[in-house]
Amino acid sequence: MTRIGVITFPGTLDDVDALRAVRLAGAEPVSVWHKDADLHGVDAVVVPGGFSYGDYLRCGAIARFAPVMTEVVEAAGKGMPVLGICNGFQILAEAHLLPGALIRNEQQKFICREQRLRVESTTTAWTSLFEDGAEITVPLKNGEGNFIASPAELERLEGEGRIVFRYLDNPNGSANDIAGVRNERGNVVGLMPHPEHAVEPGFGPDSAAGPRTGTDGLRLFQSAISSLVSA
């Protein structure tokens, strides 16, 4: 069975949700501690959301130097699928596994709502089971989710097709409505909204099927499993 690790840092709060999402997708969830010097033989890694180290300095700036991140950077360089969600996205950006940076929301307020996204790239390990242009809804909750990059870098990301998710109604001022990006290889993806909170009927966003029925987020985790099985 595919084994997917979920890292816990001091201040992480969505690790249990991510572990549950991995299990519901059909893989074996493996808890990984921030001080671990190895990844326990997992096939993929999720860096979940929360407030690692209390978001001191900058979001993700301290977590980037945790012992486990040395292993994540090395594994990502060898092609291991890595997903960063919210604070995890910030950590991966701080670790230079993903481009750009995340700053305070344009409104200077914490935002918590159901968020509509468009899938812009299906050539990643985490989106291979989506259709190009698919519209999905997953929860969003952040205070520093405003994606920025230099004009030249934005042009390069757009030209190389490295935008993975785009906001359909930009909640935080992110450049080019960017909600998620990937690395050049496509094995590392980061996004600010929370797919792990949309994996089970009764607990997800509202959908056409009724209140709390949305499970659009589950497909990210299923995509990773499918990518690993077919590799």
N, C-alpha and C positions, 0 to 999 in steps of 0.2 A: 504493500500500500504506500502511496505517496505520503511523505511526511513533510509538513509545513510548520516551521518554527515561528513563534510570535514572541517578540522581545518585550520584556518589562523593565522599564527604568523607574527610579524614584519619581513619582508624580504621574506615571502612566495610568490612565483610567479606562481605556477601551480595549485592553488586552484580553479580558475574558470574553468580550463580545467577538473579537477577532478569532479567538480559539473556537468559539461556538460556530462561527461562520465557516471556518475550515472544516469542522466536523460535518456540518450540514451539507457542505459541497462534496463530501465523500473522501476526504483525506484524513490522515492522522494528525491531530494538533499536538505540537510539542512546545512547552513553555521554555523560554530561554531567558536567563537572567543577565542584566547589563554587565555584570562582572565576569561572566563566563568567557573563557579564553578559547572556546570552540563552539561550533554550532550543532553539536550532537548528531551529526550525520543527516541533517534535514536536507530536503530537495529544493526548498524555497523558503523565503523569509518574509514575514510581514513586520514592518515597523509601525506600530499602532499609534493612535492619537492619545492626547492627554496634555500634561504640562510637565514634561521631563525636567527634573531638577528645578521645578518651580518657575520655569521660563526666565530664570535669571540671565543677565547679560542680553542675549537674544534667544528667541525660541529655537531650541535645538543646538545652540552653540556649545553647551557643556556636554550634552549627550553624544555629540559627534566624537568626543575623545574617550568615551567609555571603552573598556577592553573589547567588548563584543563587536564594536563597530570596526575594529581592525580586521576581524574575521569577515564581517559583512562586505567590506570594501574589497577584500581579496576574492571572496566568493563571487561577488558581482562581476569582477573583472574576468572571471573564468566562465561567465554566462549564467550563473544561478539567477532564477527569477526573484526579484526583490520588489516589494510593494510598500510604499510609504503613504500612510493615511494621515492627513491633517498635521499634527505635530511630527509624525513620521516623515511626511513630505519635507517639513522644515529641517529635520535632522539630515535627510539625504541631500538636501541642497547645501547645508553647512558642510557635509562631508565631500562635496563636489562630485557626488554621483549623479546629480541632476543639475541642470542649468537654472539660472535666475535666483531670486530671493523672495521671501514673503515678509511683508511689512504690515503695519497697522491698517485695518480696514479704513476705507475712504471716509466713512462716517464717524470714525473713532469710537465705534460701539461694537460690542460682542453681538454676533448674529446667530440665531438658532431658528431654523426653518426647514421645511421640505424644499429641495432644490432640484430644478429641472436642468439636465445636462444633455449635450449632444456628443455622441461618440465620434471623434474625428479620425481615430486611427485604430484599425483592427489588426495591425501587424506587430503587436506586442504580445508578450507571454500572458498578459493579464486581460487582454480584450479580444482574443482570437475567436471567441464564440459569439461576439456581437456582429451585427451588420453595420456597414459603414453608414453613418448618418443616423443611427438609432437614437431615439430620445428616451432617456431614463429619468427616474426620480429617486433621489436618495437624500437622507438628512444632511444638513450642513450646520456646523456649530464651531465658530472660530472668532477670535478677535484680531488675529494677524494673518489673514488669508489673502491679502492683496498681493498678487504676483507681479513682480517687476523684473525687467531686464533692459539692457541698453537697446536703443533702436536697431543697432547692427545685429545684436543677438536675437532680438525678436524676428527680424527679417530672416535670419538663418534658420531659426526654429520653424517658422512658417514654411520656408522654402524646402526644408528637409522633411516636412511632414511629421514633426516631433511633438505637435500638439495632440494630446490624447483625448482630453475632455474639454468642452467649452461650455460656459454658462449660457443658458438661453435668456436669462434675465439677470445680468451681472449684479451680484449682491454687495460687492466689496471694492469695486474699482479696479479689479485686476486688468492688466494690459491685455488688449485683444480678447477680452472675455475668457482668458485662459483659466481653466479649473484644474488641469492636470497635464503633465508633460512626461516624456520618456527620454532615456539616454539614446545614444546613436544606435546601439545594438538592439534595443527594444526589450531587453530583459528587466530593466529597472524602470518603474513607473511610480510617479507620485501624484496624488490628488488631494485637494482640501476637503471635499465632501466625504461622507462616511458610508461606504458600501456595506460595511459589516452591520449596520443598523437597518438594512433592508434585505434580509435573507430568509425571513420566516413569516408566513401569514399570521396576522394577529398582532404583530409587533413592528411592522414596517410603515412606510408612508401610505397615504390613501392612493388608490389606483382606480381604474375604470371598473374593476371587479368589486369595489366597495371600500369602506373605511379600513385602514390599517392592513391592507392586503398586498402592498407592494413588496416585491422580492427582486427588484432589478439588480441589487448589489451582489446577489449570489453568483451571478454569471462571471464576475471578475475572478472569484476563487475557483470556479469550475474551469475557467479558461486556463488558469495556471496548471491545474491538474492535467487537462487535455494536452497542453503544450509539453509537459514533462513526459506524459505517456507516449506521445507521438515522436518525441525527440530521438 
